């Protein structure tokens, strides 16, 4: 839905994967996370006329949305995205997706390929309790449950919050790798110095 820029000004990864066997759900997510710009412009213009105010700046935070209709398809998309160095930040995954894997199996396999993926499990049923999900999946810090029918605002909030969380985790991991590299270099220098000392 969004073409470049694929990130907001702070560089946040806004790549989102929707995994659901119902095409109408994909259309709903697209409307929620990728609203048409013309609609937003019309609202701002109307507000300006009605309230006789200077037009407010439009907040353009675009998500790059991809769709998979079964778990196996989602796994290939995540594997490909990681391989290209453009991983998804968030996946919204339905629990029931006959005839293939259910959502929990799908999430388990997605995390084998990309453990940093933030996941929202969407369900209208109580197929799994929270404890059962945690036992099967682990990583409760990267998992959120969203009950259907969901509110548009809930989806928007989760999209924004979890893409930001993904970015913060990425930066922390990058800083840790850099620090470990510096520490490793310092150790090598100290070892070299000891060996060369009289």
C-alpha positions as CSV (number, residue, x, y, z in Angstrom):
1,X,0.0,0.0,0.0
2,X,2.8,2.4,0.7
3,X,5.6,3.1,-1.7
4,X,8.8,4.7,-0.5
5,X,9.3,6.1,2.0
6,X,8.6,2.9,3.9
7,X,9.6,4.4,7.2
8,X,8.7,7.4,9.1
9,X,11.2,10.2,9.8
10,X,12.8,8.3,12.7
11,X,13.6,5.3,10.5
12,X,11.1,2.9,12.0
13,X,10.5,-0.3,10.1
14,X,6.8,-0.2,9.3
15,X,6.6,-3.5,7.3
16,X,3.5,-5.4,8.4
17,X,2.4,-8.9,7.4
18,X,-1.3,-9.9,7.7
19,X,-1.9,-13.7,7.8
20,X,-5.5,-14.7,7.4
21,X,-7.5,-17.0,5.1
22,X,-10.3,-14.4,4.7
23,X,-9.6,-11.9,1.9
24,X,-12.1,-9.4,3.5
25,X,-9.9,-9.3,6.6
26,X,-6.9,-8.2,4.4
27,X,-9.1,-5.5,2.9
28,X,-10.0,-4.3,6.4
29,X,-6.4,-4.1,7.5
30,X,-5.5,-2.2,4.4
31,X,-8.2,0.3,5.1
32,X,-7.1,0.7,8.7
33,X,-3.4,0.8,8.3
34,X,-3.2,2.4,4.8
35,X,-6.0,4.9,4.6
36,X,-6.3,6.7,1.3
37,X,-4.6,10.0,1.3
38,X,-7.4,11.7,-0.5
39,X,-9.7,10.9,2.4
40,X,-7.2,12.4,4.9
41,X,-6.8,15.5,2.8
42,X,-10.6,16.0,2.5
43,X,-10.9,15.8,6.3
44,X,-8.2,18.4,6.9
45,X,-9.7,20.7,4.3
46,X,-13.2,20.4,5.8
47,X,-11.8,21.1,9.3
48,X,-10.1,24.2,8.0
49,X,-13.3,25.5,6.5
50,X,-15.5,24.6,9.4
51,X,-13.3,25.9,12.2
52,X,-11.7,28.8,10.2
53,X,-8.2,27.7,11.2
54,X,-5.0,27.3,9.4
55,X,-4.7,23.8,8.0
56,X,-3.1,21.4,10.3
57,X,-0.2,19.3,9.1
58,X,-1.2,15.8,8.0
59,X,0.5,13.0,9.8
60,X,1.8,10.6,7.1
61,X,2.8,7.4,8.8
62,X,2.5,4.8,6.2
63,X,2.7,1.1,6.7
64,X,4.0,-1.3,4.0
65,X,1.4,-4.0,4.2
66,X,1.8,-7.6,2.8
67,X,-0.7,-10.4,2.8
68,X,-0.5,-14.1,3.2
69,X,-3.6,-16.4,3.2
70,X,-2.0,-19.5,4.8
71,X,0.8,-20.1,7.3
72,X,3.0,-21.8,4.8
73,X,2.8,-18.7,2.5
74,X,3.6,-16.5,5.4
75,X,6.6,-18.5,6.3
76,X,8.0,-18.2,2.8
77,X,7.4,-14.4,2.8
78,X,9.1,-14.0,6.2
79,X,12.1,-16.1,5.1
80,X,12.4,-14.1,1.9
81,X,12.1,-10.7,3.8
82,X,14.8,-11.7,6.2
83,X,17.0,-13.0,3.4
84,X,16.7,-9.6,1.6
85,X,17.5,-7.7,4.8
86,X,14.0,-6.2,4.9
87,X,12.3,-8.1,7.7
88,X,8.7,-7.6,8.8
89,X,8.4,-5.7,12.1
90,X,4.8,-7.0,12.9
91,X,2.6,-9.9,11.9
92,X,-1.2,-10.0,12.5
93,X,-2.0,-13.7,12.5
94,X,-5.4,-15.3,12.5
95,X,-5.8,-18.4,14.7
96,X,-8.1,-20.4,12.5
97,X,-6.9,-20.8,8.9
98,X,-8.2,-24.1,7.5
99,X,-7.0,-26.3,5.8
100,X,-3.4,-25.4,6.7
101,X,-1.5,-24.6,9.8
102,X,-3.4,-22.8,12.5
103,X,-2.1,-19.4,13.8
104,X,-0.2,-20.8,16.7
105,X,1.7,-23.3,14.5
106,X,2.3,-20.5,12.0
107,X,3.7,-18.2,14.7
108,X,6.0,-20.9,16.0
109,X,7.5,-21.4,12.5
110,X,7.7,-17.7,11.8
111,X,9.7,-17.2,15.0
112,X,12.1,-20.0,14.0
113,X,13.0,-17.8,11.0
114,X,12.7,-14.4,12.6
115,X,12.7,-14.4,16.4
116,X,12.5,-10.5,16.5
117,X,9.1,-10.5,14.7
118,X,6.4,-8.9,16.9
119,X,3.1,-10.9,16.6
120,X,-0.5,-10.1,17.2
121,X,-2.7,-13.2,17.3
122,X,-6.2,-12.4,16.2
123,X,-9.0,-14.6,17.3
124,X,-12.8,-14.7,17.8
125,X,-12.6,-18.0,19.6
126,X,-11.0,-19.4,22.7
127,X,-9.1,-22.1,20.9
128,X,-6.0,-21.5,23.1
129,X,-5.7,-20.0,26.5
130,X,-2.9,-17.5,27.2
131,X,-1.1,-20.1,29.2
132,X,-1.4,-22.6,26.3
133,X,0.0,-20.0,23.8
134,X,2.9,-19.2,26.1
135,X,3.7,-22.9,26.6
136,X,3.7,-23.6,22.8
137,X,5.3,-20.4,21.7
138,X,7.4,-18.8,24.6
139,X,8.4,-15.2,23.9
140,X,5.4,-13.6,25.6
141,X,7.1,-10.3,25.4
142,X,6.7,-10.4,21.6
143,X,3.1,-11.7,21.5
144,X,-0.2,-9.8,21.9
145,X,-3.7,-11.3,21.6
146,X,-6.4,-9.2,19.8
147,X,-10.0,-10.4,20.1
148,X,-12.3,-10.2,17.1
149,X,-14.2,-8.2,16.3
150,X,-11.5,-5.6,16.9
151,X,-11.7,-1.9,16.8
152,X,-9.9,0.1,14.1
153,X,-8.1,2.1,16.7
154,X,-6.8,-1.0,18.4
155,X,-5.2,-2.2,15.2
156,X,-3.7,1.3,14.5
157,X,-2.3,1.5,18.1
158,X,-0.8,-2.0,17.9
159,X,0.7,-1.3,14.4
160,X,2.4,1.9,15.7
161,X,3.5,0.6,19.1
162,X,4.8,-2.7,17.9
163,X,6.7,-1.3,14.9
164,X,8.3,1.2,17.3
165,X,9.1,-1.6,19.7
166,X,10.7,-3.6,16.9
167,X,12.9,-0.6,16.0
168,X,14.0,0.0,19.6
169,X,14.9,-3.8,20.0
170,X,16.8,-3.6,16.7
171,X,18.8,-0.5,17.9
172,X,19.5,-2.2,21.3
173,X,20.8,-5.3,19.6
174,X,22.9,-3.3,17.2
175,X,24.4,-1.3,20.1
176,X,25.1,-4.6,22.0
177,X,26.9,-6.0,18.9
178,X,29.0,-2.9,18.5
179,X,29.9,-2.9,22.2
180,X,30.9,-6.6,22.1
181,X,33.1,-5.9,19.0
182,X,34.9,-3.0,20.9
183,X,35.4,-5.2,23.9
184,X,36.7,-8.0,21.7
185,X,39.2,-5.6,20.1
186,X,40.3,-4.3,23.5
187,X,40.9,-7.8,24.7
188,X,43.0,-8.6,21.6
189,X,45.1,-5.5,22.2
190,X,45.6,-6.3,25.8
191,X,46.6,-9.8,25.0
192,X,49.0,-8.6,22.3
193,X,50.5,-6.0,24.8
194,X,51.0,-8.7,27.4
195,X,52.8,-11.0,24.9
196,X,55.1,-8.2,23.8
197,X,55.8,-6.9,27.3
198,X,59.4,-7.7,28.5
